[in-house]
Amino acid sequence: MTIKKVCVVGSGTMGNGITQVVAQAGYETTMVDVKQEFVDKGMNAVKASLGKFVERGKIGQGDMDKALANIRTSTDLKQAAKDADYVIEAVFERADIKLPVFQQLEEICPKNTILASNTSGIPIGLLASATKRPDKVIGMHFFSPVPMMRGLEVVKSLLTSEETVKVSLDFGKSIGKETVVVKDSPGFITNRIIPLVMNEGAKLLEENLASMEDIDKIVRLSFNWPMGPFELCDLVGIDVGVDLLEGIYQQTGWERYKPAPLLKRMVEIGYLGRKVGKGFYPLFGTK
Ligand SMILES: NC(=O)c1ccc[n+]([C@@H]2O[C@H](COP(=O)([O-])OP(=O)(O)OC[C@H]3O[C@@H](n4cnc5c(N)ncnc54)[C@H](O)[C@@H]3O)[C@@H](O)[C@H]2O)c1
Protein backbone atom coordinates (compact mmCIF):
# COMPACT_ATOMS: atom_id res chain seq x y z
CA MET A 1 0.00 0.00 0.00
CA THR A 2 1.34 3.43 -0.95
CA ILE A 3 0.55 6.36 1.28
CA LYS A 4 0.26 9.74 -0.42
CA LYS A 5 -2.45 11.58 1.45
CA VAL A 6 -2.65 11.82 5.21
CA CYS A 7 -5.42 13.35 7.31
CA VAL A 8 -4.73 14.48 10.88
CA VAL A 9 -7.87 14.93 12.98
CA GLY A 10 -7.35 17.53 15.72
CA SER A 11 -5.01 20.50 15.50
CA GLY A 12 -4.03 20.74 19.17
CA THR A 13 -0.62 20.08 20.73
CA MET A 14 -0.26 16.65 19.17
CA GLY A 15 -2.26 17.18 15.98
CA ASN A 16 -0.22 20.15 14.82
CA GLY A 17 3.06 18.44 15.73
CA ILE A 18 2.06 15.32 13.80
CA THR A 19 0.93 17.46 10.85
CA GLN A 20 4.32 19.15 10.79
CA VAL A 21 6.41 15.98 10.72
CA VAL A 22 4.14 14.27 8.18
CA ALA A 23 4.22 17.31 5.87
CA GLN A 24 7.99 17.63 6.27
CA ALA A 25 8.31 14.03 5.09
CA GLY A 26 6.57 15.02 1.86
CA TYR A 27 3.04 13.70 2.38
CA GLU A 28 0.00 15.72 1.28
CA THR A 29 -1.42 16.46 4.70
CA THR A 30 -4.79 17.82 5.75
CA MET A 31 -5.24 18.97 9.34
CA VAL A 32 -8.86 19.20 10.44
CA ASP A 33 -10.48 20.56 13.60
CA VAL A 34 -13.96 21.62 14.60
CA LYS A 35 -13.46 25.40 14.40
CA GLN A 36 -11.45 27.66 12.13
CA GLU A 37 -9.82 29.39 15.12
CA PHE A 38 -8.45 26.02 16.34
CA VAL A 39 -7.12 25.19 12.88
CA ASP A 40 -5.51 28.64 12.63
CA LYS A 41 -3.90 28.20 16.04
CA GLY A 42 -2.57 24.80 14.95
CA MET A 43 -1.16 26.25 11.72
CA ASN A 44 0.50 29.10 13.63
CA ALA A 45 2.13 26.50 15.89
CA VAL A 46 3.42 24.60 12.85
CA LYS A 47 4.83 27.81 11.33
CA ALA A 48 6.46 28.84 14.61
CA SER A 49 8.00 25.40 15.08
CA LEU A 50 9.34 25.20 11.51
CA GLY A 51 10.62 28.78 11.91
CA LYS A 52 12.65 27.73 14.95
CA PHE A 53 14.17 24.83 12.99
CA VAL A 54 15.19 27.31 10.26
CA GLU A 55 16.61 29.77 12.82
CA ARG A 56 18.73 27.01 14.35
CA GLY A 57 19.95 25.92 10.94
CA LYS A 58 18.38 22.45 11.23
CA ILE A 59 16.43 22.94 7.99
CA GLY A 60 16.55 25.52 5.19
CA GLN A 61 13.89 28.09 4.35
CA GLY A 62 13.13 26.02 1.22
CA ASP A 63 12.37 22.96 3.39
CA MET A 64 10.01 25.03 5.51
CA ASP A 65 8.22 26.38 2.43
CA LYS A 66 7.90 22.87 0.98
CA ALA A 67 6.48 21.49 4.22
CA LEU A 68 3.95 24.32 4.46
CA ALA A 69 2.95 23.81 0.83
CA ASN A 70 2.07 20.18 1.70
CA ILE A 71 -0.45 21.23 4.35
CA ARG A 72 -4.16 21.91 3.80
CA THR A 73 -6.52 22.76 6.62
CA SER A 74 -10.22 22.16 7.02
CA THR A 75 -13.13 22.24 9.45
CA ASP A 76 -14.99 19.60 7.47
CA LEU A 77 -14.00 16.04 8.31
CA LYS A 78 -15.68 14.66 5.21
CA GLN A 79 -13.78 16.91 2.87
CA ALA A 80 -10.51 16.35 4.79
CA ALA A 81 -10.62 12.55 5.04
CA LYS A 82 -12.51 11.44 1.94
CA ASP A 83 -9.43 10.53 -0.10
CA ALA A 84 -6.90 9.98 2.70
CA ASP A 85 -4.75 6.85 2.64
CA TYR A 86 -3.85 7.18 6.31
CA VAL A 87 -5.73 9.03 9.05
CA ILE A 88 -4.25 9.94 12.43
CA GLU A 89 -6.79 10.92 15.05
CA ALA A 90 -5.55 13.29 17.78
CA VAL A 91 -8.70 14.70 19.39
CA PHE A 92 -9.39 14.95 23.13
CA GLU A 93 -8.58 11.87 25.24
CA ARG A 94 -12.21 10.89 25.70
CA ALA A 95 -13.79 7.73 24.34
CA ASP A 96 -17.14 9.53 23.92
CA ILE A 97 -15.40 12.00 21.57
CA LYS A 98 -13.07 9.57 19.79
CA LEU A 99 -15.68 6.88 19.06
CA PRO A 100 -17.95 9.15 16.95
CA VAL A 101 -14.87 10.32 15.05
CA PHE A 102 -14.03 6.70 14.18
CA GLN A 103 -17.68 6.05 13.22
CA GLN A 104 -17.59 9.04 10.87
CA LEU A 105 -14.22 8.03 9.42
CA GLU A 106 -15.64 4.57 8.69
CA GLU A 107 -18.37 6.23 6.61
CA ILE A 108 -16.14 8.79 4.93
CA CYS A 109 -12.89 7.00 4.08
CA PRO A 110 -12.17 4.51 1.29
CA LYS A 111 -12.16 0.86 2.40
CA ASN A 112 -8.36 0.60 2.39
CA THR A 113 -7.67 3.67 4.52
CA ILE A 114 -5.83 2.91 7.75
CA LEU A 115 -7.33 4.63 10.79
CA ALA A 116 -4.76 5.37 13.50
CA SER A 117 -5.23 6.93 16.92
CA ASN A 118 -2.73 8.88 18.99
CA THR A 119 -4.58 7.94 22.17
CA SER A 120 -2.59 7.81 25.40
CA GLY A 121 -4.53 4.87 26.74
CA ILE A 122 -8.00 4.30 25.30
CA PRO A 123 -8.02 0.69 24.04
CA ILE A 124 -7.40 0.50 20.29
CA GLY A 125 -9.77 -2.45 20.14
CA LEU A 126 -12.54 -0.24 21.52
CA LEU A 127 -11.93 2.43 18.86
CA ALA A 128 -11.83 -0.32 16.22
CA SER A 129 -15.25 -1.52 17.38
CA ALA A 130 -16.72 1.72 16.02
CA THR A 131 -15.66 0.67 12.52
CA LYS A 132 -16.22 -2.19 10.09
CA ARG A 133 -12.46 -2.47 9.50
CA PRO A 134 -10.94 -3.41 12.88
CA ASP A 135 -7.96 -4.95 11.05
CA LYS A 136 -7.08 -1.45 9.76
CA VAL A 137 -7.28 0.36 13.11
CA ILE A 138 -4.02 0.88 15.01
CA GLY A 139 -2.45 3.07 17.68
CA MET A 140 0.27 5.51 16.68
CA HIS A 141 1.38 6.95 20.01
CA PHE A 142 3.57 9.99 19.38
CA PHE A 143 5.26 12.03 22.10
CA SER A 144 5.34 15.74 22.76
CA PRO A 145 6.85 17.84 21.23
CA VAL A 146 6.32 15.62 18.18
CA PRO A 147 8.98 17.23 15.93
CA MET A 148 11.63 16.65 18.64
CA MET A 149 10.75 13.24 20.08
CA ARG A 150 11.98 10.27 18.10
CA GLY A 151 10.01 7.48 19.77
CA LEU A 152 6.74 6.15 18.40
CA GLU A 153 4.73 3.35 20.02
CA VAL A 154 2.79 1.38 17.44
CA VAL A 155 -0.12 -0.25 19.24
CA LYS A 156 -1.57 -3.43 17.82
CA SER A 157 -5.03 -4.53 18.97
CA LEU A 158 -6.12 -8.17 18.93
CA LEU A 159 -7.67 -7.50 15.52
CA THR A 160 -5.05 -5.24 13.88
CA SER A 161 -3.64 -7.02 10.82
CA GLU A 162 0.06 -7.64 10.25
CA GLU A 163 -0.27 -5.66 7.00
CA THR A 164 -1.56 -2.61 8.91
CA VAL A 165 1.32 -2.94 11.37
CA LYS A 166 3.84 -3.20 8.54
CA VAL A 167 2.46 -0.18 6.67
CA SER A 168 2.40 1.81 9.93
CA LEU A 169 5.98 0.87 10.83
CA ASP A 170 7.16 1.91 7.34
CA PHE A 171 5.16 5.12 7.60
CA GLY A 172 6.61 5.87 11.06
CA LYS A 173 10.11 5.34 9.73
CA SER A 174 9.41 7.56 6.71
CA ILE A 175 8.56 10.47 9.03
CA GLY A 176 11.78 10.01 10.98
CA LYS A 177 10.54 8.08 13.99
CA GLU A 178 11.97 5.03 15.76
CA THR A 179 9.19 2.57 16.37
CA VAL A 180 8.34 -0.27 18.72
CA VAL A 181 5.27 -2.47 18.50
CA VAL A 182 3.30 -2.97 21.68
CA LYS A 183 0.14 -4.94 22.41
CA ASP A 184 -3.08 -3.09 23.17
CA SER A 185 -2.87 -2.98 26.97
CA PRO A 186 -3.58 -0.28 29.56
CA GLY A 187 -0.96 2.47 29.30
CA PHE A 188 0.96 0.63 26.53
CA ILE A 189 4.67 0.75 27.56
CA THR A 190 5.48 4.40 28.16
CA ASN A 191 2.33 5.28 30.07
CA ARG A 192 2.83 2.29 32.34
CA ILE A 193 6.20 3.67 33.43
CA ILE A 194 5.96 7.46 33.51
CA PRO A 195 2.97 7.81 35.88
CA LEU A 196 4.65 5.45 38.35
CA VAL A 197 7.65 7.79 38.53
CA MET A 198 5.29 10.68 39.23
CA ASN A 199 3.32 8.67 41.81
CA GLU A 200 6.38 7.39 43.65
CA GLY A 201 7.84 10.90 43.82
CA ALA A 202 4.63 12.16 45.43
CA LYS A 203 4.67 9.24 47.90
CA LEU A 204 8.29 10.03 48.89
CA LEU A 205 7.25 13.60 49.59
CA GLU A 206 4.17 12.49 51.54
CA GLU A 207 6.45 10.34 53.68
CA ASN A 208 8.70 13.38 54.17
CA LEU A 209 11.79 11.32 53.32
CA ALA A 210 13.62 14.22 51.68
CA SER A 211 12.88 17.63 50.20
CA MET A 212 11.32 17.89 46.77
CA GLU A 213 14.46 19.53 45.38
CA ASP A 214 16.67 16.77 46.77
CA ILE A 215 14.48 14.03 45.34
CA ASP A 216 14.60 15.68 41.90
CA LYS A 217 18.35 16.29 42.22
CA ILE A 218 19.33 12.73 43.13
CA VAL A 219 17.14 11.23 40.40
CA ARG A 220 18.58 13.62 37.78
CA LEU A 221 22.19 13.06 38.78
CA SER A 222 22.03 9.35 39.48
CA PHE A 223 20.13 8.24 36.40
CA ASN A 224 21.27 11.01 34.06
CA TRP A 225 17.62 11.86 33.50
CA PRO A 226 16.88 15.40 32.31
CA MET A 227 14.47 15.91 35.20
CA GLY A 228 13.29 14.42 38.46
CA PRO A 229 9.76 13.28 39.35
CA PHE A 230 8.41 16.70 40.39
CA GLU A 231 9.87 18.54 37.41
CA LEU A 232 8.31 15.79 35.30
CA CYS A 233 4.94 16.21 37.03
CA ASP A 234 5.00 19.95 36.38
CA LEU A 235 5.96 19.42 32.72
CA VAL A 236 3.46 16.66 31.91
CA GLY A 237 0.62 18.12 33.99
CA ILE A 238 -0.37 16.72 37.38
CA ASP A 239 -3.95 16.23 36.17
CA VAL A 240 -2.65 14.26 33.18
CA GLY A 241 -0.59 12.09 35.55
CA VAL A 242 -3.61 11.43 37.78
CA ASP A 243 -5.77 10.58 34.74
CA LEU A 244 -3.15 8.11 33.48
CA LEU A 245 -2.86 6.46 36.90
CA GLU A 246 -6.61 6.28 37.39
CA GLY A 247 -7.14 4.92 33.87
CA ILE A 248 -4.79 2.01 34.51
CA TYR A 249 -5.99 1.48 38.08
CA GLN A 250 -9.61 1.26 36.94
CA GLN A 251 -8.78 -1.18 34.14
CA THR A 252 -6.48 -3.44 36.16
CA GLY A 253 -7.01 -2.84 39.89
CA TRP A 254 -3.22 -2.74 40.33
CA GLU A 255 -2.62 -0.94 43.66
CA ARG A 256 0.60 0.68 42.49
CA TYR A 257 -1.41 2.80 40.04
CA LYS A 258 -3.71 4.21 42.75
CA PRO A 259 -2.91 7.95 42.62
CA ALA A 260 -1.06 9.24 45.69
CA PRO A 261 -3.44 11.46 47.69
CA LEU A 262 -0.99 14.36 47.30
CA LEU A 263 -1.36 14.27 43.50
CA LYS A 264 -5.14 14.42 43.86
CA ARG A 265 -4.92 17.33 46.32
CA MET A 266 -2.72 19.21 43.83
CA VAL A 267 -5.33 18.77 41.09
CA GLU A 268 -8.16 19.84 43.42
CA ILE A 269 -6.44 23.14 44.23
CA GLY A 270 -5.61 23.79 40.56
CA TYR A 271 -1.83 23.34 40.89
CA LEU A 272 -1.51 21.42 37.62
CA GLY A 273 2.05 22.30 36.62
CA ARG A 274 3.71 24.53 34.06
CA LYS A 275 0.63 24.96 31.89
CA VAL A 276 -1.04 27.00 34.65
CA GLY A 277 2.21 28.48 36.00
CA LYS A 278 2.00 26.63 39.33
CA GLY A 279 2.62 23.06 40.39
CA PHE A 280 5.04 21.27 42.74
CA TYR A 281 7.32 24.20 42.03
CA PRO A 282 6.78 26.65 43.71
CA LEU A 283 4.34 25.08 46.22
CA PHE A 284 6.94 22.91 47.96
CA GLY A 285 10.11 24.66 46.87
CA THR A 286 11.74 27.82 45.69
CA LYS A 287 12.88 27.02 42.16
N1 LIG B 1 -0.18 16.22 24.91
C1 LIG B 1 0.62 15.16 25.02
O1 LIG B 1 1.72 15.23 25.58
C2 LIG B 1 0.19 13.84 24.44
C3 LIG B 1 1.16 12.84 24.24
C4 LIG B 1 0.78 11.64 23.64
C5 LIG B 1 -0.55 11.44 23.27
N2 LIG B 1 -1.48 12.42 23.50
C6 LIG B 1 -2.86 12.17 23.07
O2 LIG B 1 -3.10 12.89 21.88
C7 LIG B 1 -4.48 13.27 21.80
C8 LIG B 1 -4.58 14.76 21.61
O3 LIG B 1 -3.96 15.40 22.71
P1 LIG B 1 -3.54 16.94 22.66
O4 LIG B 1 -2.63 17.15 23.81
O5 LIG B 1 -3.10 17.31 21.29
O6 LIG B 1 -4.95 17.64 22.95
P2 LIG B 1 -5.37 19.15 22.65
O7 LIG B 1 -6.43 19.45 23.65
O8 LIG B 1 -4.18 20.03 22.56
O9 LIG B 1 -6.01 19.07 21.18
C9 LIG B 1 -7.15 18.33 20.88
C10 LIG B 1 -7.79 18.97 19.65
O10 LIG B 1 -8.83 18.11 19.17
C11 LIG B 1 -9.85 18.93 18.66
N3 LIG B 1 -11.08 18.17 18.53
C12 LIG B 1 -11.93 17.77 19.49
N4 LIG B 1 -12.96 17.07 18.94
C13 LIG B 1 -12.73 17.03 17.61
C14 LIG B 1 -13.42 16.46 16.51
N5 LIG B 1 -14.55 15.79 16.67
N6 LIG B 1 -12.91 16.63 15.27
C15 LIG B 1 -11.76 17.32 15.08
N7 LIG B 1 -11.05 17.88 16.09
C16 LIG B 1 -11.54 17.73 17.34
C17 LIG B 1 -9.94 20.06 19.68
O11 LIG B 1 -10.64 21.18 19.16
C18 LIG B 1 -8.46 20.32 19.95
O12 LIG B 1 -7.93 21.30 19.08
C19 LIG B 1 -5.12 12.74 23.07
O13 LIG B 1 -5.68 11.49 22.82
C20 LIG B 1 -3.94 12.62 24.03
O14 LIG B 1 -4.14 11.68 25.05
C21 LIG B 1 -1.14 13.62 24.07
The ligand as an ORCA input file, in Angstrom:
! r2SCAN-3c Opt
* xyz 0 1
  N      -0.181     16.222     24.907
  C       0.619     15.163     25.020
  O       1.722     15.231     25.580
  C       0.193     13.838     24.437
  C       1.158     12.841     24.239
  C       0.778     11.639     23.637
  C      -0.548     11.440     23.266
  N      -1.485     12.423     23.504
  C      -2.861     12.168     23.074
  O      -3.100     12.892     21.881
  C      -4.478     13.269     21.795
  C      -4.581     14.764     21.606
  O      -3.960     15.403     22.711
  P      -3.537     16.938     22.660
  O      -2.635     17.149     23.813
  O      -3.097     17.309     21.289
  O      -4.949     17.636     22.945
  P      -5.373     19.149     22.647
  O      -6.429     19.451     23.651
  O      -4.181     20.033     22.563
  O      -6.014     19.067     21.183
  C      -7.149     18.328     20.877
  C      -7.792     18.973     19.655
  O      -8.826     18.111     19.169
  C      -9.851     18.934     18.665
  N     -11.078     18.169     18.531
  C     -11.935     17.766     19.485
  N     -12.961     17.069     18.940
  C     -12.733     17.032     17.607
  C     -13.422     16.459     16.506
  N     -14.550     15.790     16.672
  N     -12.911     16.633     15.274
  C     -11.761     17.320     15.081
  N     -11.053     17.875     16.093
  C     -11.544     17.735     17.339
  C      -9.935     20.061     19.679
  O     -10.636     21.185     19.163
  C      -8.456     20.319     19.950
  O      -7.930     21.301     19.078
  C      -5.125     12.736     23.066
  O      -5.675     11.486     22.822
  C      -3.942     12.622     24.028
  O      -4.144     11.684     25.051
  C      -1.140     13.617     24.068
*
